[in-house]
Amino acid sequence: MYVCPARLDPDQVKELNWLAAATFRVTGCLDVARVDFRLDEIEGDKPYILEINPLPGLNPIVSDLCIMARAEGMHYTDLINEILYLAADRYAQESRGME
């Protein structure tokens, strides 16, 4: 059973967002990725990174990234377009650097 969005307090959300962004950067991911965490109840909900998926599924019904986007009010088409725009912008910037 999915609980999405997770039942977290604002401080936990802030910390997990920071950790996800840091993990994304240090692993060299581009455009989109999904970072999975586990909260350790014994250690006061201390977050542990389980994995980073640099190529998350995009099935509009069952894929985690799509479920999370939908829970945040993002339509599937907007999610796909955002990924496409990020990649196209990155490609354009890299192409200009090669000239």
mmCIF file as gemmi writes it, N, C-alpha and C atoms, coordinates in Angstrom:
data_model
loop_
_atom_site.group_PDB
_atom_site.id
_atom_site.type_symbol
_atom_site.label_atom_id
_atom_site.label_alt_id
_atom_site.label_comp_id
_atom_site.label_asym_id
_atom_site.label_entity_id
_atom_site.label_seq_id
_atom_site.pdbx_PDB_ins_code
_atom_site.Cartn_x
_atom_site.Cartn_y
_atom_site.Cartn_z
_atom_site.occupancy
_atom_site.B_iso_or_equiv
_atom_site.pdbx_formal_charge
_atom_site.auth_seq_id
_atom_site.auth_asym_id
_atom_site.pdbx_PDB_model_num
ATOM 1 N N . MET Axp A 1 ? 0.844 -1.182 0 1 0 ? 1 A 1
ATOM 2 C CA . MET Axp A 1 ? 0 0 0 1 0 ? 1 A 1
ATOM 3 C C . MET Axp A 1 ? 0.889 1.244 0 1 0 ? 1 A 1
ATOM 4 N N . TYR Axp A 2 ? 0.611 2.134 -0.903 1 0 ? 2 A 1
ATOM 5 C CA . TYR Axp A 2 ? 1.338 3.398 -0.962 1 0 ? 2 A 1
ATOM 6 C C . TYR Axp A 2 ? 0.644 4.435 -0.081 1 0 ? 2 A 1
ATOM 7 N N . VAL Axp A 3 ? 1.426 5.211 0.615 1 0 ? 3 A 1
ATOM 8 C CA . VAL Axp A 3 ? 0.931 6.393 1.306 1 0 ? 3 A 1
ATOM 9 C C . VAL Axp A 3 ? 1.701 7.543 0.673 1 0 ? 3 A 1
ATOM 10 N N . CYS Axp A 4 ? 1.028 8.24 -0.208 1 0 ? 4 A 1
ATOM 11 C CA . CYS Axp A 4 ? 1.704 9.271 -0.991 1 0 ? 4 A 1
ATOM 12 C C . CYS Axp A 4 ? 0.789 10.478 -1.126 1 0 ? 4 A 1
ATOM 13 N N . PRO Axp A 5 ? 1.205 11.606 -0.618 1 0 ? 5 A 1
ATOM 14 C CA . PRO Axp A 5 ? 2.519 11.853 -0.024 1 0 ? 5 A 1
ATOM 15 C C . PRO Axp A 5 ? 2.628 11.217 1.358 1 0 ? 5 A 1
ATOM 16 N N . ALA Axp A 6 ? 3.866 10.947 1.738 1 0 ? 6 A 1
ATOM 17 C CA . ALA Axp A 6 ? 4.137 10.323 3.034 1 0 ? 6 A 1
ATOM 18 C C . ALA Axp A 6 ? 3.692 11.249 4.161 1 0 ? 6 A 1
ATOM 19 N N . ARG Axp A 7 ? 3.359 10.664 5.271 1 0 ? 7 A 1
ATOM 20 C CA . ARG Axp A 7 ? 2.944 11.44 6.452 1 0 ? 7 A 1
ATOM 21 C C . ARG Axp A 7 ? 4.192 11.885 7.21 1 0 ? 7 A 1
ATOM 22 N N . LEU Axp A 8 ? 4.724 13.012 6.806 1 0 ? 8 A 1
ATOM 23 C CA . LEU Axp A 8 ? 5.953 13.553 7.388 1 0 ? 8 A 1
ATOM 24 C C . LEU Axp A 8 ? 5.712 14.98 7.85 1 0 ? 8 A 1
ATOM 25 N N . ASP Axp A 9 ? 6.449 15.386 8.879 1 0 ? 9 A 1
ATOM 26 C CA . ASP Axp A 9 ? 6.335 16.775 9.298 1 0 ? 9 A 1
ATOM 27 C C . ASP Axp A 9 ? 7.204 17.644 8.379 1 0 ? 9 A 1
ATOM 28 N N . PRO Axp A 10 ? 6.962 18.948 8.357 1 0 ? 10 A 1
ATOM 29 C CA . PRO Axp A 10 ? 7.694 19.832 7.441 1 0 ? 10 A 1
ATOM 30 C C . PRO Axp A 10 ? 9.218 19.766 7.569 1 0 ? 10 A 1
ATOM 31 N N . ASP Axp A 11 ? 9.728 19.566 8.786 1 0 ? 11 A 1
ATOM 32 C CA . ASP Axp A 11 ? 11.181 19.453 8.957 1 0 ? 11 A 1
ATOM 33 C C . ASP Axp A 11 ? 11.729 18.188 8.295 1 0 ? 11 A 1
ATOM 34 N N . GLN Axp A 12 ? 10.99 17.092 8.395 1 0 ? 12 A 1
ATOM 35 C CA . GLN Axp A 12 ? 11.415 15.854 7.733 1 0 ? 12 A 1
ATOM 36 C C . GLN Axp A 12 ? 11.406 16.022 6.219 1 0 ? 12 A 1
ATOM 37 N N . VAL Axp A 13 ? 10.371 16.654 5.7 1 0 ? 13 A 1
ATOM 38 C CA . VAL Axp A 13 ? 10.283 16.887 4.254 1 0 ? 13 A 1
ATOM 39 C C . VAL Axp A 13 ? 11.47 17.72 3.787 1 0 ? 13 A 1
ATOM 40 N N . LYS Axp A 14 ? 11.785 18.769 4.531 1 0 ? 14 A 1
ATOM 41 C CA . LYS Axp A 14 ? 12.916 19.632 4.182 1 0 ? 14 A 1
ATOM 42 C C . LYS Axp A 14 ? 14.226 18.831 4.163 1 0 ? 14 A 1
ATOM 43 N N . GLU Axp A 15 ? 14.441 18.022 5.195 1 0 ? 15 A 1
ATOM 44 C CA . GLU Axp A 15 ? 15.675 17.228 5.269 1 0 ? 15 A 1
ATOM 45 C C . GLU Axp A 15 ? 15.753 16.21 4.134 1 0 ? 15 A 1
ATOM 46 N N . LEU Axp A 16 ? 14.657 15.517 3.859 1 0 ? 16 A 1
ATOM 47 C CA . LEU Axp A 16 ? 14.659 14.514 2.795 1 0 ? 16 A 1
ATOM 48 C C . LEU Axp A 16 ? 14.834 15.153 1.424 1 0 ? 16 A 1
ATOM 49 N N . ASN Axp A 17 ? 14.234 16.315 1.212 1 0 ? 17 A 1
ATOM 50 C CA . ASN Axp A 17 ? 14.44 17.026 -0.058 1 0 ? 17 A 1
ATOM 51 C C . ASN Axp A 17 ? 15.902 17.412 -0.227 1 0 ? 17 A 1
ATOM 52 N N . TRP Axp A 18 ? 16.519 17.889 0.859 1 0 ? 18 A 1
ATOM 53 C CA . TRP Axp A 18 ? 17.932 18.264 0.803 1 0 ? 18 A 1
ATOM 54 C C . TRP Axp A 18 ? 18.791 17.042 0.492 1 0 ? 18 A 1
ATOM 55 N N . LEU Axp A 19 ? 18.535 15.939 1.196 1 0 ? 19 A 1
ATOM 56 C CA . LEU Axp A 19 ? 19.303 14.712 0.981 1 0 ? 19 A 1
ATOM 57 C C . LEU Axp A 19 ? 19.117 14.165 -0.436 1 0 ? 19 A 1
ATOM 58 N N . ALA Axp A 20 ? 17.891 14.222 -0.939 1 0 ? 20 A 1
ATOM 59 C CA . ALA Axp A 20 ? 17.628 13.736 -2.297 1 0 ? 20 A 1
ATOM 60 C C . ALA Axp A 20 ? 18.389 14.577 -3.318 1 0 ? 20 A 1
ATOM 61 N N . ALA Axp A 21 ? 18.344 15.897 -3.168 1 0 ? 21 A 1
ATOM 62 C CA . ALA Axp A 21 ? 19.05 16.784 -4.099 1 0 ? 21 A 1
ATOM 63 C C . ALA Axp A 21 ? 20.56 16.573 -4.016 1 0 ? 21 A 1
ATOM 64 N N . ALA Axp A 22 ? 21.078 16.413 -2.806 1 0 ? 22 A 1
ATOM 65 C CA . ALA Axp A 22 ? 22.519 16.179 -2.639 1 0 ? 22 A 1
ATOM 66 C C . ALA Axp A 22 ? 22.922 14.85 -3.272 1 0 ? 22 A 1
ATOM 67 N N . THR Axp A 23 ? 22.127 13.82 -3.066 1 0 ? 23 A 1
ATOM 68 C CA . THR Axp A 23 ? 22.407 12.507 -3.644 1 0 ? 23 A 1
ATOM 69 C C . THR Axp A 23 ? 22.386 12.584 -5.168 1 0 ? 23 A 1
ATOM 70 N N . PHE Axp A 24 ? 21.413 13.299 -5.7 1 0 ? 24 A 1
ATOM 71 C CA . PHE Axp A 24 ? 21.3 13.501 -7.149 1 0 ? 24 A 1
ATOM 72 C C . PHE Axp A 24 ? 22.576 14.14 -7.694 1 0 ? 24 A 1
ATOM 73 N N . ARG Axp A 25 ? 23.041 15.194 -7.026 1 0 ? 25 A 1
ATOM 74 C CA . ARG Axp A 25 ? 24.238 15.917 -7.499 1 0 ? 25 A 1
ATOM 75 C C . ARG Axp A 25 ? 25.496 15.065 -7.399 1 0 ? 25 A 1
ATOM 76 N N . VAL Axp A 26 ? 25.735 14.444 -6.25 1 0 ? 26 A 1
ATOM 77 C CA . VAL Axp A 26 ? 27.011 13.735 -6.055 1 0 ? 26 A 1
ATOM 78 C C . VAL Axp A 26 ? 27.109 12.465 -6.896 1 0 ? 26 A 1
ATOM 79 N N . THR Axp A 27 ? 25.985 11.927 -7.318 1 0 ? 27 A 1
ATOM 80 C CA . THR Axp A 27 ? 26.029 10.739 -8.174 1 0 ? 27 A 1
ATOM 81 C C . THR Axp A 27 ? 26.053 11.098 -9.654 1 0 ? 27 A 1
ATOM 82 N N . GLY Axp A 28 ? 25.967 12.398 -9.949 1 0 ? 28 A 1
ATOM 83 C CA . GLY Axp A 28 ? 26.066 12.843 -11.34 1 0 ? 28 A 1
ATOM 84 C C . GLY Axp A 28 ? 24.832 12.571 -12.176 1 0 ? 28 A 1
ATOM 85 N N . CYS Axp A 29 ? 23.692 12.468 -11.545 1 0 ? 29 A 1
ATOM 86 C CA . CYS Axp A 29 ? 22.459 12.223 -12.292 1 0 ? 29 A 1
ATOM 87 C C . CYS Axp A 29 ? 22.104 13.428 -13.153 1 0 ? 29 A 1
ATOM 88 N N . LEU Axp A 30 ? 21.349 13.161 -14.197 1 0 ? 30 A 1
ATOM 89 C CA . LEU Axp A 30 ? 20.915 14.206 -15.114 1 0 ? 30 A 1
ATOM 90 C C . LEU Axp A 30 ? 19.4 14.157 -15.276 1 0 ? 30 A 1
ATOM 91 N N . ASP Axp A 31 ? 18.784 15.311 -15.252 1 0 ? 31 A 1
ATOM 92 C CA . ASP Axp A 31 ? 17.379 15.505 -15.607 1 0 ? 31 A 1
ATOM 93 C C . ASP Axp A 31 ? 16.374 14.953 -14.592 1 0 ? 31 A 1
ATOM 94 N N . VAL Axp A 32 ? 16.413 13.661 -14.293 1 0 ? 32 A 1
ATOM 95 C CA . VAL Axp A 32 ? 15.438 13.088 -13.36 1 0 ? 32 A 1
ATOM 96 C C . VAL Axp A 32 ? 16.046 11.841 -12.702 1 0 ? 32 A 1
ATOM 97 N N . ALA Axp A 33 ? 15.658 11.603 -11.483 1 0 ? 33 A 1
ATOM 98 C CA . ALA Axp A 33 ? 16.028 10.384 -10.757 1 0 ? 33 A 1
ATOM 99 C C . ALA Axp A 33 ? 15.063 10.257 -9.587 1 0 ? 33 A 1
ATOM 100 N N . ARG Axp A 34 ? 15.034 9.076 -8.997 1 0 ? 34 A 1
ATOM 101 C CA . ARG Axp A 34 ? 14.224 8.857 -7.799 1 0 ? 34 A 1
ATOM 102 C C . ARG Axp A 34 ? 15.154 8.36 -6.701 1 0 ? 34 A 1
ATOM 103 N N . VAL Axp A 35 ? 15.094 8.994 -5.541 1 0 ? 35 A 1
ATOM 104 C CA . VAL Axp A 35 ? 15.912 8.585 -4.395 1 0 ? 35 A 1
ATOM 105 C C . VAL Axp A 35 ? 14.978 7.979 -3.36 1 0 ? 35 A 1
ATOM 106 N N . ASP Axp A 36 ? 15.285 6.755 -2.953 1 0 ? 36 A 1
ATOM 107 C CA . ASP Axp A 36 ? 14.453 6.049 -1.974 1 0 ? 36 A 1
ATOM 108 C C . ASP Axp A 36 ? 15.118 6.082 -0.609 1 0 ? 36 A 1
ATOM 109 N N . PHE Axp A 37 ? 14.311 6.324 0.415 1 0 ? 37 A 1
ATOM 110 C CA . PHE Axp A 37 ? 14.781 6.406 1.792 1 0 ? 37 A 1
ATOM 111 C C . PHE Axp A 37 ? 14.037 5.414 2.67 1 0 ? 37 A 1
ATOM 112 N N . ARG Axp A 38 ? 14.654 5.088 3.78 1 0 ? 38 A 1
ATOM 113 C CA . ARG Axp A 38 ? 13.998 4.35 4.86 1 0 ? 38 A 1
ATOM 114 C C . ARG Axp A 38 ? 14.241 5.168 6.124 1 0 ? 38 A 1
ATOM 115 N N . LEU Axp A 39 ? 13.191 5.359 6.917 1 0 ? 39 A 1
ATOM 116 C CA . LEU Axp A 39 ? 13.328 6.072 8.184 1 0 ? 39 A 1
ATOM 117 C C . LEU Axp A 39 ? 13.443 5.056 9.309 1 0 ? 39 A 1
ATOM 118 N N . ASP Axp A 40 ? 14.483 5.18 10.106 1 0 ? 40 A 1
ATOM 119 C CA . ASP Axp A 40 ? 14.739 4.263 11.213 1 0 ? 40 A 1
ATOM 120 C C . ASP Axp A 40 ? 13.996 4.751 12.452 1 0 ? 40 A 1
ATOM 121 N N . GLU Axp A 41 ? 12.934 4.053 12.819 1 0 ? 41 A 1
ATOM 122 C CA . GLU Axp A 41 ? 12.122 4.453 13.976 1 0 ? 41 A 1
ATOM 123 C C . GLU Axp A 41 ? 12.915 4.397 15.272 1 0 ? 41 A 1
ATOM 124 N N . ILE Axp A 42 ? 13.829 3.455 15.379 1 0 ? 42 A 1
ATOM 125 C CA . ILE Axp A 42 ? 14.616 3.294 16.606 1 0 ? 42 A 1
ATOM 126 C C . ILE Axp A 42 ? 15.503 4.513 16.828 1 0 ? 42 A 1
ATOM 127 N N . GLU Axp A 43 ? 15.996 5.099 15.75 1 0 ? 43 A 1
ATOM 128 C CA . GLU Axp A 43 ? 16.899 6.25 15.856 1 0 ? 43 A 1
ATOM 129 C C . GLU Axp A 43 ? 16.155 7.565 15.6 1 0 ? 43 A 1
ATOM 130 N N . GLY Axp A 44 ? 14.906 7.63 15.983 1 0 ? 44 A 1
ATOM 131 C CA . GLY Axp A 44 ? 14.155 8.873 15.858 1 0 ? 44 A 1
ATOM 132 C C . GLY Axp A 44 ? 13.862 9.275 14.422 1 0 ? 44 A 1
ATOM 133 N N . ASP Axp A 45 ? 13.509 8.308 13.593 1 0 ? 45 A 1
ATOM 134 C CA . ASP Axp A 45 ? 13.206 8.541 12.179 1 0 ? 45 A 1
ATOM 135 C C . ASP Axp A 45 ? 14.408 9.052 11.389 1 0 ? 45 A 1
ATOM 136 N N . LYS Axp A 46 ? 15.594 8.623 11.773 1 0 ? 46 A 1
ATOM 137 C CA . LYS Axp A 46 ? 16.802 8.988 11.02 1 0 ? 46 A 1
ATOM 138 C C . LYS Axp A 46 ? 16.699 8.411 9.61 1 0 ? 46 A 1
ATOM 139 N N . PRO Axp A 47 ? 16.901 9.264 8.577 1 0 ? 47 A 1
ATOM 140 C CA . PRO Axp A 47 ? 16.783 8.766 7.2 1 0 ? 47 A 1
ATOM 141 C C . PRO Axp A 47 ? 18.05 8.047 6.727 1 0 ? 47 A 1
ATOM 142 N N . TYR Axp A 48 ? 17.824 6.958 6.021 1 0 ? 48 A 1
ATOM 143 C CA . TYR Axp A 48 ? 18.893 6.222 5.353 1 0 ? 48 A 1
ATOM 144 C C . TYR Axp A 48 ? 18.55 6.127 3.875 1 0 ? 48 A 1
ATOM 145 N N . ILE Axp A 49 ? 19.514 6.431 3.027 1 0 ? 49 A 1
ATOM 146 C CA . ILE Axp A 49 ? 19.295 6.316 1.589 1 0 ? 49 A 1
ATOM 147 C C . ILE Axp A 49 ? 19.369 4.842 1.222 1 0 ? 49 A 1
ATOM 148 N N . LEU Axp A 50 ? 18.319 4.338 0.601 1 0 ? 50 A 1
ATOM 149 C CA . LEU Axp A 50 ? 18.301 2.945 0.157 1 0 ? 50 A 1
ATOM 150 C C . LEU Axp A 50 ? 18.935 2.807 -1.221 1 0 ? 50 A 1
ATOM 151 N N . GLU Axp A 51 ? 18.52 3.673 -2.144 1 0 ? 51 A 1
ATOM 152 C CA . GLU Axp A 51 ? 19.037 3.619 -3.503 1 0 ? 51 A 1
ATOM 153 C C . GLU Axp A 51 ? 18.673 4.887 -4.243 1 0 ? 51 A 1
ATOM 154 N N . ILE Axp A 52 ? 19.385 5.1 -5.337 1 0 ? 52 A 1
ATOM 155 C CA . ILE Axp A 52 ? 18.986 6.145 -6.276 1 0 ? 52 A 1
ATOM 156 C C . ILE Axp A 52 ? 18.748 5.459 -7.609 1 0 ? 52 A 1
ATOM 157 N N . ASN Axp A 53 ? 17.65 5.785 -8.218 1 0 ? 53 A 1
ATOM 158 C CA . ASN Axp A 53 ? 17.299 5.195 -9.499 1 0 ? 53 A 1
ATOM 159 C C . ASN Axp A 53 ? 17.387 6.3 -10.543 1 0 ? 53 A 1
ATOM 160 N N . PRO Axp A 54 ? 18.478 6.325 -11.348 1 0 ? 54 A 1
ATOM 161 C CA . PRO Axp A 54 ? 18.664 7.391 -12.327 1 0 ? 54 A 1
ATOM 162 C C . PRO Axp A 54 ? 17.795 7.245 -13.568 1 0 ? 54 A 1
ATOM 163 N N . LEU Axp A 55 ? 17.075 6.132 -13.668 1 0 ? 55 A 1
ATOM 164 C CA . LEU Axp A 55 ? 16.168 5.925 -14.787 1 0 ? 55 A 1
ATOM 165 C C . LEU Axp A 55 ? 14.869 5.318 -14.258 1 0 ? 55 A 1
ATOM 166 N N . PRO Axp A 56 ? 14.101 6.121 -13.496 1 0 ? 56 A 1
ATOM 167 C CA . PRO Axp A 56 ? 12.884 5.584 -12.889 1 0 ? 56 A 1
ATOM 168 C C . PRO Axp A 56 ? 11.827 5.292 -13.949 1 0 ? 56 A 1
ATOM 169 N N . GLY Axp A 57 ? 10.966 4.335 -13.636 1 0 ? 57 A 1
ATOM 170 C CA . GLY Axp A 57 ? 9.887 3.987 -14.55 1 0 ? 57 A 1
ATOM 171 C C . GLY Axp A 57 ? 8.953 5.162 -14.798 1 0 ? 57 A 1
ATOM 172 N N . LEU Axp A 58 ? 8.316 5.139 -15.953 1 0 ? 58 A 1
ATOM 173 C CA . LEU Axp A 58 ? 7.406 6.227 -16.32 1 0 ? 58 A 1
ATOM 174 C C . LEU Axp A 58 ? 6.011 5.728 -16.695 1 0 ? 58 A 1
ATOM 175 N N . ASN Axp A 59 ? 5.663 4.529 -16.248 1 0 ? 59 A 1
ATOM 176 C CA . ASN Axp A 59 ? 4.307 4.049 -16.479 1 0 ? 59 A 1
ATOM 177 C C . ASN Axp A 59 ? 3.356 4.951 -15.698 1 0 ? 59 A 1
ATOM 178 N N . PRO Axp A 60 ? 2.378 5.553 -16.359 1 0 ? 60 A 1
ATOM 179 C CA . PRO Axp A 60 ? 1.535 6.552 -15.689 1 0 ? 60 A 1
ATOM 180 C C . PRO Axp A 60 ? 0.689 6.014 -14.535 1 0 ? 60 A 1
ATOM 181 N N . ILE Axp A 61 ? 0.5 4.698 -14.47 1 0 ? 61 A 1
ATOM 182 C CA . ILE Axp A 61 ? -0.365 4.126 -13.435 1 0 ? 61 A 1
ATOM 183 C C . ILE Axp A 61 ? 0.43 3.558 -12.262 1 0 ? 61 A 1
ATOM 184 N N . VAL Axp A 62 ? 1.507 2.83 -12.531 1 0 ? 62 A 1
ATOM 185 C CA . VAL Axp A 62 ? 2.164 2.06 -11.472 1 0 ? 62 A 1
ATOM 186 C C . VAL Axp A 62 ? 3.575 2.513 -11.108 1 0 ? 62 A 1
ATOM 187 N N . SER Axp A 63 ? 4.18 3.388 -11.874 1 0 ? 63 A 1
ATOM 188 C CA . SER Axp A 63 ? 5.557 3.785 -11.575 1 0 ? 63 A 1
ATOM 189 C C . SER Axp A 63 ? 5.602 4.806 -10.443 1 0 ? 63 A 1
ATOM 190 N N . ASP Axp A 64 ? 6.563 4.588 -9.535 1 0 ? 64 A 1
ATOM 191 C CA . ASP Axp A 64 ? 6.664 5.427 -8.34 1 0 ? 64 A 1
ATOM 192 C C . ASP Axp A 64 ? 6.78 6.909 -8.658 1 0 ? 64 A 1
ATOM 193 N N . LEU Axp A 65 ? 7.635 7.263 -9.606 1 0 ? 65 A 1
ATOM 194 C CA . LEU Axp A 65 ? 7.818 8.675 -9.946 1 0 ? 65 A 1
ATOM 195 C C . LEU Axp A 65 ? 6.5 9.309 -10.384 1 0 ? 65 A 1
ATOM 196 N N . CYS Axp A 66 ? 5.741 8.593 -11.189 1 0 ? 66 A 1
ATOM 197 C CA . CYS Axp A 66 ? 4.454 9.115 -11.668 1 0 ? 66 A 1
ATOM 198 C C . CYS Axp A 66 ? 3.438 9.217 -10.54 1 0 ? 66 A 1
ATOM 199 N N . ILE Axp A 67 ? 3.455 8.245 -9.641 1 0 ? 67 A 1
ATOM 200 C CA . ILE Axp A 67 ? 2.558 8.287 -8.482 1 0 ? 67 A 1
ATOM 201 C C . ILE Axp A 67 ? 2.884 9.499 -7.613 1 0 ? 67 A 1
ATOM 202 N N . MET Axp A 68 ? 4.181 9.742 -7.392 1 0 ? 68 A 1
ATOM 203 C CA . MET Axp A 68 ? 4.597 10.886 -6.571 1 0 ? 68 A 1
ATOM 204 C C . MET Axp A 68 ? 4.217 12.207 -7.238 1 0 ? 68 A 1
ATOM 205 N N . ALA Axp A 69 ? 4.436 12.303 -8.538 1 0 ? 69 A 1
ATOM 206 C CA . ALA Axp A 69 ? 4.086 13.532 -9.26 1 0 ? 69 A 1
ATOM 207 C C . ALA Axp A 69 ? 2.579 13.781 -9.172 1 0 ? 69 A 1
ATOM 208 N N . ARG Axp A 70 ? 1.797 12.732 -9.372 1 0 ? 70 A 1
ATOM 209 C CA . ARG Axp A 70 ? 0.335 12.858 -9.301 1 0 ? 70 A 1
ATOM 210 C C . ARG Axp A 70 ? -0.097 13.311 -7.908 1 0 ? 70 A 1
ATOM 211 N N . ALA Axp A 71 ? 0.554 12.785 -6.856 1 0 ? 71 A 1
ATOM 212 C CA . ALA Axp A 71 ? 0.21 13.175 -5.486 1 0 ? 71 A 1
ATOM 213 C C . ALA Axp A 71 ? 0.503 14.651 -5.238 1 0 ? 71 A 1
ATOM 214 N N . GLU Axp A 72 ? 1.463 15.205 -5.985 1 0 ? 72 A 1
ATOM 215 C CA . GLU Axp A 72 ? 1.799 16.628 -5.865 1 0 ? 72 A 1
ATOM 216 C C . GLU Axp A 72 ? 0.968 17.488 -6.818 1 0 ? 72 A 1
ATOM 217 N N . GLY Axp A 73 ? 0.032 16.857 -7.527 1 0 ? 73 A 1
ATOM 218 C CA . GLY Axp A 73 ? -0.849 17.597 -8.42 1 0 ? 73 A 1
ATOM 219 C C . GLY Axp A 73 ? -0.304 17.795 -9.821 1 0 ? 73 A 1
ATOM 220 N N . MET Axp A 74 ? 0.746 17.072 -10.175 1 0 ? 74 A 1
ATOM 221 C CA . MET Axp A 74 ? 1.348 17.216 -11.508 1 0 ? 74 A 1
ATOM 222 C C . MET Axp A 74 ? 0.747 16.175 -12.446 1 0 ? 74 A 1
ATOM 223 N N . HIS Axp A 75 ? 0.239 16.643 -13.565 1 0 ? 75 A 1
ATOM 224 C CA . HIS Axp A 75 ? -0.325 15.759 -14.583 1 0 ? 75 A 1
ATOM 225 C C . HIS Axp A 75 ? 0.812 15 -15.271 1 0 ? 75 A 1
ATOM 226 N N . TYR Axp A 76 ? 0.519 13.788 -15.705 1 0 ? 76 A 1
ATOM 227 C CA . TYR Axp A 76 ? 1.517 12.933 -16.347 1 0 ? 76 A 1
ATOM 228 C C . TYR Axp A 76 ? 2.185 13.632 -17.534 1 0 ? 76 A 1
ATOM 229 N N . THR Axp A 77 ? 1.396 14.271 -18.374 1 0 ? 77 A 1
ATOM 230 C CA . THR Axp A 77 ? 1.946 14.972 -19.54 1 0 ? 77 A 1
ATOM 231 C C . THR Axp A 77 ? 2.917 16.063 -19.112 1 0 ? 77 A 1
ATOM 232 N N . ASP Axp A 78 ? 2.587 16.779 -18.05 1 0 ? 78 A 1
ATOM 233 C CA . ASP Axp A 78 ? 3.489 17.828 -17.546 1 0 ? 78 A 1
ATOM 234 C C . ASP Axp A 78 ? 4.795 17.228 -17.026 1 0 ? 78 A 1
ATOM 235 N N . LEU Axp A 79 ? 4.72 16.077 -16.367 1 0 ? 79 A 1
ATOM 236 C CA . LEU Axp A 79 ? 5.923 15.399 -15.888 1 0 ? 79 A 1
ATOM 237 C C . LEU Axp A 79 ? 6.829 15.026 -17.057 1 0 ? 79 A 1
ATOM 238 N N . ILE Axp A 80 ? 6.268 14.393 -18.06 1 0 ? 80 A 1
ATOM 239 C CA . ILE Axp A 80 ? 7.053 13.982 -19.232 1 0 ? 80 A 1
ATOM 240 C C . ILE Axp A 80 ? 7.631 15.2 -19.935 1 0 ? 80 A 1
ATOM 241 N N . ASN Axp A 81 ? 6.828 16.239 -20.099 1 0 ? 81 A 1
ATOM 242 C CA . ASN Axp A 81 ? 7.335 17.457 -20.749 1 0 ? 81 A 1
ATOM 243 C C . ASN Axp A 81 ? 8.454 18.102 -19.943 1 0 ? 81 A 1
ATOM 244 N N . GLU Axp A 82 ? 8.348 18.117 -18.629 1 0 ? 82 A 1
ATOM 245 C CA . GLU Axp A 82 ? 9.392 18.71 -17.797 1 0 ? 82 A 1
ATOM 246 C C . GLU Axp A 82 ? 10.71 17.952 -17.958 1 0 ? 82 A 1
ATOM 247 N N . ILE Axp A 83 ? 10.64 16.623 -17.973 1 0 ? 83 A 1
ATOM 248 C CA . ILE Axp A 83 ? 11.85 15.82 -18.184 1 0 ? 83 A 1
ATOM 249 C C . ILE Axp A 83 ? 12.437 16.117 -19.564 1 0 ? 83 A 1
ATOM 250 N N . LEU Axp A 84 ? 11.587 16.179 -20.568 1 0 ? 84 A 1
ATOM 251 C CA . LEU Axp A 84 ? 12.036 16.473 -21.931 1 0 ? 84 A 1
ATOM 252 C C . LEU Axp A 84 ? 12.671 17.853 -22.018 1 0 ? 84 A 1
ATOM 253 N N . TYR Axp A 85 ? 12.047 18.859 -21.427 1 0 ? 85 A 1
ATOM 254 C CA . TYR Axp A 85 ? 12.584 20.221 -21.466 1 0 ? 85 A 1
ATOM 255 C C . TYR Axp A 85 ? 13.932 20.316 -20.747 1 0 ? 85 A 1
ATOM 256 N N . LEU Axp A 86 ? 14.057 19.636 -19.612 1 0 ? 86 A 1
ATOM 257 C CA . LEU Axp A 86 ? 15.337 19.642 -18.895 1 0 ? 86 A 1
ATOM 258 C C . LEU Axp A 86 ? 16.441 19.035 -19.747 1 0 ? 86 A 1
ATOM 259 N N . ALA Axp A 87 ? 16.147 17.913 -20.375 1 0 ? 87 A 1
ATOM 260 C CA . ALA Axp A 87 ? 17.15 17.25 -21.213 1 0 ? 87 A 1
ATOM 261 C C . ALA Axp A 87 ? 17.486 18.103 -22.436 1 0 ? 87 A 1
ATOM 262 N N . ALA Axp A 88 ? 16.484 18.693 -23.062 1 0 ? 88 A 1
ATOM 263 C CA . ALA Axp A 88 ? 16.731 19.528 -24.246 1 0 ? 88 A 1
ATOM 264 C C . ALA Axp A 88 ? 17.55 20.761 -23.889 1 0 ? 88 A 1
ATOM 265 N N . ASP Axp A 89 ? 17.253 21.369 -22.759 1 0 ? 89 A 1
ATOM 266 C CA . ASP Axp A 89 ? 18.007 22.545 -22.313 1 0 ? 89 A 1
ATOM 267 C C . ASP Axp A 89 ? 19.455 22.16 -22.017 1 0 ? 89 A 1
ATOM 268 N N . ARG Axp A 90 ? 19.652 21.041 -21.332 1 0 ? 90 A 1
ATOM 269 C CA . ARG Axp A 90 ? 21.012 20.578 -21.038 1 0 ? 90 A 1
ATOM 270 C C . ARG Axp A 90 ? 21.774 20.293 -22.324 1 0 ? 90 A 1
ATOM 271 N N . TYR Axp A 91 ? 21.121 19.651 -23.274 1 0 ? 91 A 1
ATOM 272 C CA . TYR Axp A 91 ? 21.761 19.341 -24.562 1 0 ? 91 A 1
ATOM 273 C C . TYR Axp A 91 ? 22.149 20.62 -25.291 1 0 ? 91 A 1
ATOM 274 N N . ALA Axp A 92 ? 21.252 21.606 -25.29 1 0 ? 92 A 1
ATOM 275 C CA . ALA Axp A 92 ? 21.54 22.879 -25.96 1 0 ? 92 A 1
ATOM 276 C C . ALA Axp A 92 ? 22.736 23.573 -25.314 1 0 ? 92 A 1
ATOM 277 N N . GLN Axp A 93 ? 22.793 23.553 -23.985 1 0 ? 93 A 1
ATOM 278 C CA . GLN Axp A 93 ? 23.925 24.176 -23.291 1 0 ? 93 A 1
ATOM 279 C C . GLN Axp A 93 ? 25.229 23.445 -23.588 1 0 ? 93 A 1
ATOM 280 N N . GLU Axp A 94 ? 25.184 22.121 -23.607 1 0 ? 94 A 1
ATOM 281 C CA . GLU Axp A 94 ? 26.389 21.348 -23.925 1 0 ? 94 A 1
ATOM 282 C C . GLU Axp A 94 ? 26.828 21.598 -25.362 1 0 ? 94 A 1
ATOM 283 N N . SER Axp A 95 ? 25.874 21.713 -26.273 1 0 ? 95 A 1
ATOM 284 C CA . SER Axp A 95 ? 26.201 21.949 -27.686 1 0 ? 95 A 1
ATOM 285 C C . SER Axp A 95 ? 26.855 23.309 -27.88 1 0 ? 95 A 1
ATOM 286 N N . ARG Axp A 96 ? 26.379 24.315 -27.154 1 0 ? 96 A 1
ATOM 287 C CA . ARG Axp A 96 ? 26.99 25.651 -27.257 1 0 ? 96 A 1
ATOM 288 C C . ARG Axp A 96 ? 28.415 25.631 -26.729 1 0 ? 96 A 1
ATOM 289 N N . GLY Axp A 97 ? 28.676 24.8 -25.72 1 0 ? 97 A 1
ATOM 290 C CA . GLY Axp A 97 ? 30.019 24.707 -25.147 1 0 ? 97 A 1
ATOM 291 C C . GLY Axp A 97 ? 31.022 24.041 -26.06 1 0 ? 97 A 1
ATOM 292 N N . MET Axp A 98 ? 30.521 23.289 -27.042 1 0 ? 98 A 1
ATOM 293 C CA . MET Axp A 98 ? 31.407 22.57 -27.96 1 0 ? 98 A 1
ATOM 294 C C . MET Axp A 98 ? 31.851 23.426 -29.136 1 0 ? 98 A 1
ATOM 295 N N . GLU Axp A 99 ? 31.231 24.563 -29.32 1 0 ? 99 A 1
ATOM 296 C CA . GLU Axp A 99 ? 31.545 25.426 -30.488 1 0 ? 99 A 1
ATOM 297 C C . GLU Axp A 99 ? 32.844 26.152 -30.293 1 0 ? 99 A 1
